[in-house]
Amino acid sequence: QIQLVESGGGLVQSGGSLRLSCAASGIIFSIYALGWYRQVPGKERELVAVISNGGMVKFGDSVKGRFTFSRDNAKNTVTLQMNSLKPEDTAVYYCGADRDNSIWYGPGAVDYWGKGTLVTVSS
């Protein structure tokens, strides 16, 4: 089976940091683009960061300058380092995988989604 498993969510105080990981199985990881999207009830899923199969990274405007994103093809894992967290970062964070890099243009291109991990930032 193709699986994406997110980990690292939790409760953190405003200004703190969290590190989210997404481990993939069942895909040829190195050819896939990977992305993080977040969602709160009643709102659309929002871009956090995307990394292409070549290692290019794009961030959503709301997190630019605060988060970093990397991939480790040897471990089939991507890591989102979240710093200077704000209460508005509170959301369920989802990992998505796209086989042809079209995720770069929007979440509709995601082929596979993880089940999400909850991040809660307290004020």
N, C-alpha and C positions, 0 to 999 in steps of 0.2 A: 504494500500500500504506500501511497504518497502521503507523507505527513510533514507538517510544520509544527513544531512545538516551541512555544514562547515560554520564557522564564525570566525572573528577575523583578517582577512587579511587586508592589507593596505600598506601605504608608511611609511618607517622608515629609519632613517639615519644609515649608517654603524656604528656598535658597539652597536646599540640599541637592544630593545627586543620587541617581540610580543607574544601574547598568542592566539593560535588557538584552537577552540573547534569543536567537531563533535558530534551532537546529533542524535541518532538513534531512529527510530520508526518502528513498524511492525515486529520486531524480538525479540527473547528471548535474550536480550542483554548479560546476564551474561555468556552464553555459547559460545559467539562469540569472536574470536580474532579480534582486530581492528588495522588498520595500517594507517600511513600517507605516501604518496608518492608524489613526486613533478615532474613536467615536464615543460620543456621549448620547444619552437618550434624547430623541427628538431632533438630532442633528445628523447631517451627512458625514460619512467617513472622510476624514481629513488627512491630507498628506503630511507625514512627518519627515521621512527621508527615503530616498531611493538610491540604490547602488547598482550600476550596470555590471554586466559580466566582465567588463574591462576595468572595473574599479572606479569609474566616475560616479560622483556623489552629488545629489541634489537634495536640498532641504526645503521644507515648507517655510513660508515667510515667518510664521509665528515662532519657529524654533531656531531660525538661522542665527548663528553666533553663539548658541548655547549648547547645542548637541553635536556630537561627532558620530560617524557611522563607518564601519569597516567590515570586511569579509575575510574569512579564513577558509579558503577552498580545501585545504588539507583536512579540516575538521567539519566541513559542511555546515558552517555556522556563520551568522552575521551578528554583530554586536552594536547596539545603540547605547552610547554613553550620554546620559542626560544630566546636564549641570544647570545650576541656577534655576531650579525648578520653581514654578509658580502655581498657585491654586488652579489657574485656568488650564494647566497641563493635565489635570485630573481627567482620566478617560480610560477606556479599555483600549489597549494597544494591540494591534493585529499585525502579524507578519504575513506577507504575501509574496508569492513567487511567480515569475513570468518567464516563459521560455525564450522569448525573442526580443526582450528589452522594451517592448511597447508600454510596459508599466511606467516608463519614463514620462508618458503623456497622460496618465490618469489611472485611477484604481480599477476602472472597468476592464482593463487589460489583464488583471491578475488572473492567473490560471488556478492557483491553489491558495487557500487561506488557512492560517492557524486558527485556533479557538480563542485566542486572545489572552492577555494578562492585564490585570487591573492595576493602574497606577493612581494613587490618591495622594495629593499634595495638600497638606493642611496649612492654614494661615497662622 
